[in-house]
Amino acid sequence: IQLLADLNLKKTPELLGLVEDDKDVEELISLPPDKVLLKWMNYHLKKAGYEKQVTNFSSDVKVREILFLDGEAYAYLLSALAPEVSGPSALATKDPTERANMVLEQAERLDCKRYLTPKDIVDGSPNLNLAFVAQIFQHRNGLTVTADTKTMSFAEMMTDDVQTSREERCFRLWINSLGIATYVNNIFEDVRNG
């Protein structure tokens, strides 16, 4: 919950760099934090020349082959965000476990805590990989605030929901962290049917 807390336009207005128009901004506002994180990751992977797209953090075999089995996406992500701590060696390494270990060493140089093991990356542990990417986002999101006042004014119009209590937000984030298929935006409305 703490790692995903800043994945909104209110706390990180730089996320506006991921979208091109007001319609995209509205869509970005409605996305759950893990989907915002995927959008951010794919944005940087595309800029780095990575040809595949990451679709989720689950342990789905197809996704694991794309993202986690060789740690290639992480190597590209870190090279795009922090070229001073990463190098071509992680991309040149053929052994998946060795590449995952190199990625973790590079992330440590960005002050990312090492609670993830190379095996967790290779096995595609969904929650640990989501948390790892969220931690990279917190330490180096690679986004800058644009001078586009129209888009910025849209973000500035966003206000905290007065009706949403702190406890409701905590329960909502907790429910969403359980991996349930349905995302809860409003705890009072979205869990009404049980």
Secondary structure as a PSIPRED ss2 file (coil, helix, strand):
# PSIPRED VFORMAT (PSIPRED V4.0)

   1 I C   1.000  0.000  0.000
   2 Q C   1.000  0.000  0.000
   3 L C   1.000  0.000  0.000
   4 L C   1.000  0.000  0.000
   5 A C   1.000  0.000  0.000
   6 D C   1.000  0.000  0.000
   7 L C   1.000  0.000  0.000
   8 N C   1.000  0.000  0.000
   9 L C   1.000  0.000  0.000
  10 K C   1.000  0.000  0.000
  11 K C   1.000  0.000  0.000
  12 T C   1.000  0.000  0.000
  13 P H   0.000  1.000  0.000
  14 E H   0.000  1.000  0.000
  15 L H   0.000  1.000  0.000
  16 L H   0.000  1.000  0.000
  17 G H   0.000  1.000  0.000
  18 L H   0.000  1.000  0.000
  19 V C   1.000  0.000  0.000
  20 E C   1.000  0.000  0.000
  21 D C   1.000  0.000  0.000
  22 D H   0.000  1.000  0.000
  23 K H   0.000  1.000  0.000
  24 D H   0.000  1.000  0.000
  25 V H   0.000  1.000  0.000
  26 E H   0.000  1.000  0.000
  27 E H   0.000  1.000  0.000
  28 L H   0.000  1.000  0.000
  29 I H   0.000  1.000  0.000
  30 S H   0.000  1.000  0.000
  31 L C   1.000  0.000  0.000
  32 P C   1.000  0.000  0.000
  33 P H   0.000  1.000  0.000
  34 D H   0.000  1.000  0.000
  35 K H   0.000  1.000  0.000
  36 V H   0.000  1.000  0.000
  37 L H   0.000  1.000  0.000
  38 L H   0.000  1.000  0.000
  39 K H   0.000  1.000  0.000
  40 W H   0.000  1.000  0.000
  41 M H   0.000  1.000  0.000
  42 N H   0.000  1.000  0.000
  43 Y H   0.000  1.000  0.000
  44 H H   0.000  1.000  0.000
  45 L H   0.000  1.000  0.000
  46 K H   0.000  1.000  0.000
  47 K H   0.000  1.000  0.000
  48 A C   1.000  0.000  0.000
  49 G C   1.000  0.000  0.000
  50 Y C   1.000  0.000  0.000
  51 E C   1.000  0.000  0.000
  52 K C   1.000  0.000  0.000
  53 Q C   1.000  0.000  0.000
  54 V C   1.000  0.000  0.000
  55 T C   1.000  0.000  0.000
  56 N C   1.000  0.000  0.000
  57 F C   1.000  0.000  0.000
  58 S C   1.000  0.000  0.000
  59 S C   1.000  0.000  0.000
  60 D C   1.000  0.000  0.000
  61 V H   0.000  1.000  0.000
  62 K H   0.000  1.000  0.000
  63 V H   0.000  1.000  0.000
  64 R H   0.000  1.000  0.000
  65 E H   0.000  1.000  0.000
  66 I H   0.000  1.000  0.000
  67 L H   0.000  1.000  0.000
  68 F H   0.000  1.000  0.000
  69 L C   1.000  0.000  0.000
  70 D C   1.000  0.000  0.000
  71 G C   1.000  0.000  0.000
  72 E H   0.000  1.000  0.000
  73 A H   0.000  1.000  0.000
  74 Y H   0.000  1.000  0.000
  75 A H   0.000  1.000  0.000
  76 Y H   0.000  1.000  0.000
  77 L H   0.000  1.000  0.000
  78 L H   0.000  1.000  0.000
  79 S H   0.000  1.000  0.000
  80 A H   0.000  1.000  0.000
  81 L H   0.000  1.000  0.000
  82 A C   1.000  0.000  0.000
  83 P C   1.000  0.000  0.000
  84 E C   1.000  0.000  0.000
  85 V C   1.000  0.000  0.000
  86 S C   1.000  0.000  0.000
  87 G C   1.000  0.000  0.000
  88 P H   0.000  1.000  0.000
  89 S H   0.000  1.000  0.000
  90 A H   0.000  1.000  0.000
  91 L H   0.000  1.000  0.000
  92 A H   0.000  1.000  0.000
  93 T C   1.000  0.000  0.000
  94 K C   1.000  0.000  0.000
  95 D C   1.000  0.000  0.000
  96 P H   0.000  1.000  0.000
  97 T H   0.000  1.000  0.000
  98 E H   0.000  1.000  0.000
  99 R H   0.000  1.000  0.000
 100 A H   0.000  1.000  0.000
 101 N H   0.000  1.000  0.000
 102 M H   0.000  1.000  0.000
 103 V H   0.000  1.000  0.000
 104 L H   0.000  1.000  0.000
 105 E H   0.000  1.000  0.000
 106 Q H   0.000  1.000  0.000
 107 A H   0.000  1.000  0.000
 108 E H   0.000  1.000  0.000
 109 R C   1.000  0.000  0.000
 110 L C   1.000  0.000  0.000
 111 D C   1.000  0.000  0.000
 112 C C   1.000  0.000  0.000
 113 K C   1.000  0.000  0.000
 114 R C   1.000  0.000  0.000
 115 Y C   1.000  0.000  0.000
 116 L C   1.000  0.000  0.000
 117 T C   1.000  0.000  0.000
 118 P H   0.000  1.000  0.000
 119 K H   0.000  1.000  0.000
 120 D H   0.000  1.000  0.000
 121 I H   0.000  1.000  0.000
 122 V H   0.000  1.000  0.000
 123 D H   0.000  1.000  0.000
 124 G C   1.000  0.000  0.000
 125 S C   1.000  0.000  0.000
 126 P H   0.000  1.000  0.000
 127 N H   0.000  1.000  0.000
 128 L H   0.000  1.000  0.000
 129 N H   0.000  1.000  0.000
 130 L H   0.000  1.000  0.000
 131 A H   0.000  1.000  0.000
 132 F H   0.000  1.000  0.000
 133 V H   0.000  1.000  0.000
 134 A H   0.000  1.000  0.000
 135 Q H   0.000  1.000  0.000
 136 I H   0.000  1.000  0.000
 137 F H   0.000  1.000  0.000
 138 Q H   0.000  1.000  0.000
 139 H H   0.000  1.000  0.000
 140 R C   1.000  0.000  0.000
 141 N C   1.000  0.000  0.000
 142 G C   1.000  0.000  0.000
 143 L C   1.000  0.000  0.000
 144 T C   1.000  0.000  0.000
 145 V C   1.000  0.000  0.000
 146 T C   1.000  0.000  0.000
 147 A C   1.000  0.000  0.000
 148 D C   1.000  0.000  0.000
 149 T H   0.000  1.000  0.000
 150 K H   0.000  1.000  0.000
 151 T H   0.000  1.000  0.000
 152 M H   0.000  1.000  0.000
 153 S H   0.000  1.000  0.000
 154 F H   0.000  1.000  0.000
 155 A H   0.000  1.000  0.000
 156 E H   0.000  1.000  0.000
 157 M H   0.000  1.000  0.000
 158 M C   1.000  0.000  0.000
 159 T C   1.000  0.000  0.000
 160 D C   1.000  0.000  0.000
 161 D C   1.000  0.000  0.000
 162 V C   1.000  0.000  0.000
 163 Q C   1.000  0.000  0.000
 164 T C   1.000  0.000  0.000
 165 S C   1.000  0.000  0.000
 166 R H   0.000  1.000  0.000
 167 E H   0.000  1.000  0.000
 168 E H   0.000  1.000  0.000
 169 R H   0.000  1.000  0.000
 170 C H   0.000  1.000  0.000
 171 F H   0.000  1.000  0.000
 172 R H   0.000  1.000  0.000
 173 L H   0.000  1.000  0.000
 174 W H   0.000  1.000  0.000
 175 I H   0.000  1.000  0.000
 176 N H   0.000  1.000  0.000
 177 S H   0.000  1.000  0.000
 178 L C   1.000  0.000  0.000
 179 G C   1.000  0.000  0.000
 180 I C   1.000  0.000  0.000
 181 A C   1.000  0.000  0.000
 182 T C   1.000  0.000  0.000
 183 Y C   1.000  0.000  0.000
 184 V C   1.000  0.000  0.000
 185 N C   1.000  0.000  0.000
 186 N C   1.000  0.000  0.000
 187 I H   0.000  1.000  0.000
 188 F H   0.000  1.000  0.000
 189 E H   0.000  1.000  0.000
 190 D H   0.000  1.000  0.000
 191 V C   1.000  0.000  0.000
 192 R C   1.000  0.000  0.000
 193 N C   1.000  0.000  0.000
 194 G C   1.000  0.000  0.000
